[in-house]
Amino acid sequence: MTTPSTSPTRPSAPNPPSSQGHSHSHSHSHSHAHDLQRRRDRTAERARFHHLSRTLQTRLQYARLKVEHGWVRPLSPPLPRNHFSMRHAHPLGRQNKR
């Protein structure tokens, strides 16, 4: 029967702070700060988008109200009824193919 040898154990010395451990915590804090900044940027972008969206909706509602109540004057004379069909016609009329 063998018995394990018993040798006195030495208390291990704490690892000295290394530059690698320090850079890891630095990169972690940098990453966290970067994430916070990205979140702030996205929030600000969403706020700008929401403001623009509400502004355009309000302007469109007001324009519809003006048209419905006849509060607008035409800025130009009305287009002829066949304006759109004329627009797609060839500028020189029909040309014969030779």
ABEGO torsion letter per residue (X at the ends): XBBBBBBBBBBBBBBBBBAAAAAAAAAAAAAAAAAAAAAAAAAAAAAAAAAAAAAAAAAAAAAAAAAAAGABBBABBBBBAAAAAAAABBAAEBBBBX
